[in-house]
Amino acid sequence: MKTGITDPEGENIRKTLTLLGYSVSSVSVGKVYRIGFEGKKEDVEQMATKLLANPIIHDFAIRDYDAR
């Protein structure tokens, strides 16, 4: 999540963990997409900006994963 954007789910988890006795200063909740794809990195970036992430409020990173 970009700076300044609230993460209500993460904040609720942080509060609950604190109530359970854990010393937690922050929690953020995110999504991971693993897509099998053979093509250009630019195409994957377009997938992310057009469908998978809202670039106004989300940061995203594209990484190569071993497709096992």
Backbone as CSV, one residue per row, in Angstrom:
resi,resn,N_x,N_y,N_z,CA_x,CA_y,CA_z,C_x,C_y,C_z
1,MET,0.840,-1.165,0.000,0.000,0.000,0.000,0.889,1.233,0.000
2,LYS,0.512,2.217,-0.760,1.303,3.437,-0.827,1.202,4.218,0.481
3,THR,2.206,5.037,0.752,2.224,5.873,1.940,1.003,6.779,1.952
4,GLY,0.360,6.872,3.107,-0.807,7.726,3.254,-2.127,7.030,2.994
5,ILE,-2.075,5.826,2.438,-3.292,5.054,2.181,-3.526,4.140,3.384
6,THR,-4.738,4.155,3.922,-5.019,3.334,5.097,-5.198,1.872,4.724
7,ASP,-4.896,1.011,5.665,-5.049,-0.441,5.504,-5.876,-0.936,6.698
8,PRO,-7.217,-0.808,6.628,-8.045,-1.152,7.779,-7.889,-2.606,8.223
9,GLU,-7.727,-3.522,7.275,-7.559,-4.927,7.643,-6.253,-5.126,8.414
10,GLY,-5.182,-4.526,7.932,-3.905,-4.617,8.625,-3.965,-4.002,10.013
11,GLU,-4.657,-2.865,10.143,-4.774,-2.203,11.443,-5.584,-3.053,12.426
12,ASN,-6.641,-3.691,11.951,-7.423,-4.580,12.823,-6.600,-5.773,13.289
13,ILE,-5.794,-6.328,12.407,-4.930,-7.450,12.782,-3.894,-6.989,13.800
14,ARG,-3.309,-5.799,13.595,-2.328,-5.269,14.544,-2.949,-5.102,15.928
15,LYS,-4.146,-4.525,15.990,-4.828,-4.315,17.269,-5.107,-5.645,17.966
16,THR,-5.575,-6.630,17.207,-5.885,-7.937,17.786,-4.627,-8.624,18.298
17,LEU,-3.547,-8.560,17.528,-2.288,-9.164,17.985,-1.793,-8.488,19.261
18,THR,-1.967,-7.168,19.330,-1.578,-6.438,20.542,-2.424,-6.891,21.729
19,LEU,-3.735,-7.045,21.526,-4.618,-7.537,22.589,-4.244,-8.948,23.037
20,LEU,-3.699,-9.734,22.124,-3.265,-11.088,22.462,-1.904,-11.115,23.146
21,GLY,-1.312,-9.943,23.336,-0.061,-9.852,24.073,1.197,-9.773,23.235
22,TYR,1.051,-9.662,21.918,2.220,-9.566,21.048,2.601,-8.104,20.862
23,SER,3.883,-7.823,20.826,4.370,-6.466,20.611,4.534,-6.255,19.107
24,VAL,3.489,-5.719,18.482,3.459,-5.534,17.032,3.282,-4.052,16.739
25,SER,4.185,-3.472,15.957,4.076,-2.046,15.658,3.287,-1.765,14.386
26,SER,3.293,-2.704,13.444,2.529,-2.472,12.218,2.252,-3.789,11.508
27,VAL,1.164,-3.809,10.768,0.797,-4.955,9.932,0.247,-4.378,8.639
28,SER,0.640,-4.953,7.516,0.022,-4.575,6.259,-0.400,-5.842,5.544
29,VAL,-1.531,-5.761,4.888,-2.102,-6.907,4.192,-1.950,-6.648,2.700
30,GLY,-1.517,-7.640,1.964,-1.343,-7.481,0.527,-1.712,-8.755,-0.208
31,LYS,-1.622,-8.697,-1.494,-1.923,-9.839,-2.353,-0.685,-10.203,-3.160
32,VAL,-0.599,-11.485,-3.482,0.450,-11.975,-4.362,-0.224,-12.727,-5.498
33,TYR,0.115,-12.374,-6.714,-0.357,-13.096,-7.893,0.846,-13.821,-8.486
34,ARG,0.691,-15.103,-8.746,1.727,-15.866,-9.457,1.117,-16.292,-10.779
35,ILE,1.649,-15.743,-11.842,1.083,-15.956,-13.171,2.130,-16.621,-14.042
36,GLY,1.778,-17.771,-14.594,2.658,-18.409,-15.573,2.529,-17.649,-16.889
37,PHE,3.621,-17.120,-17.369,3.550,-16.256,-18.533,4.865,-16.297,-19.277
38,GLU,4.796,-16.442,-20.575,5.984,-16.382,-21.411,5.804,-15.212,-22.356
39,GLY,6.499,-14.158,-22.095,6.368,-12.960,-22.916,7.265,-11.872,-22.384
40,LYS,6.940,-10.655,-22.763,7.755,-9.508,-22.380,7.344,-8.983,-21.006
41,LYS,8.334,-8.491,-20.260,8.062,-7.912,-18.949,7.079,-6.741,-19.073
42,GLU,7.144,-6.006,-20.169,6.241,-4.878,-20.379,4.780,-5.338,-20.403
43,ASP,4.534,-6.542,-20.949,3.174,-7.074,-20.976,2.667,-7.363,-19.564
44,VAL,3.543,-7.888,-18.718,3.165,-8.178,-17.336,2.888,-6.864,-16.599
45,GLU,3.685,-5.839,-16.842,3.438,-4.539,-16.221,2.084,-3.987,-16.641
46,GLN,1.719,-4.164,-17.894,0.411,-3.703,-18.360,-0.708,-4.492,-17.694
47,MET,-0.530,-5.803,-17.509,-1.526,-6.617,-16.800,-1.753,-6.062,-15.397
48,ALA,-0.655,-5.732,-14.733,-0.746,-5.241,-13.359,-1.477,-3.903,-13.303
49,THR,-1.128,-2.986,-14.189,-1.738,-1.653,-14.120,-3.169,-1.623,-14.655
50,LYS,-3.505,-2.525,-15.576,-4.854,-2.527,-16.149,-5.853,-3.326,-15.323
51,LEU,-5.383,-4.352,-14.602,-6.340,-5.240,-13.938,-5.979,-5.588,-12.499
52,LEU,-4.743,-5.950,-12.246,-4.399,-6.574,-10.964,-4.192,-5.588,-9.827
53,ALA,-3.731,-4.388,-10.109,-3.460,-3.405,-9.056,-4.087,-2.073,-9.442
54,ASN,-4.434,-1.310,-8.442,-4.876,0.057,-8.673,-3.658,0.942,-8.437
55,PRO,-3.006,1.414,-9.484,-1.739,2.133,-9.310,-1.877,3.443,-8.528
56,ILE,-3.089,3.916,-8.318,-3.287,5.130,-7.523,-3.033,4.846,-6.050
57,ILE,-3.419,3.652,-5.571,-3.265,3.350,-4.148,-2.340,2.177,-3.854
58,HIS,-1.983,1.394,-4.855,-1.138,0.215,-4.635,0.224,0.361,-5.291
59,ASP,1.235,-0.148,-4.610,2.540,-0.357,-5.221,2.568,-1.804,-5.686
60,PHE,3.322,-2.089,-6.712,3.492,-3.485,-7.106,4.896,-3.718,-7.600
61,ALA,5.302,-4.974,-7.503,6.618,-5.387,-7.990,6.437,-6.654,-8.807
62,ILE,7.232,-6.786,-9.835,7.187,-7.981,-10.682,8.473,-8.741,-10.460
63,ARG,8.325,-10.007,-10.115,9.494,-10.851,-9.846,9.371,-12.149,-10.634
64,ASP,10.508,-12.704,-10.996,10.524,-14.019,-11.624,10.499,-15.072,-10.520
65,TYR,9.618,-16.039,-10.669,9.532,-17.155,-9.728,9.779,-18.452,-10.485
66,ASP,10.359,-19.399,-9.793,10.560,-20.726,-10.348,9.209,-21.403,-10.438
67,ALA,8.770,-21.748,-11.639,7.433,-22.335,-11.852,7.474,-23.832,-11.645
68,ARG,7.507,-24.261,-10.416,7.529,-25.700,-10.100,6.148,-26.195,-9.812
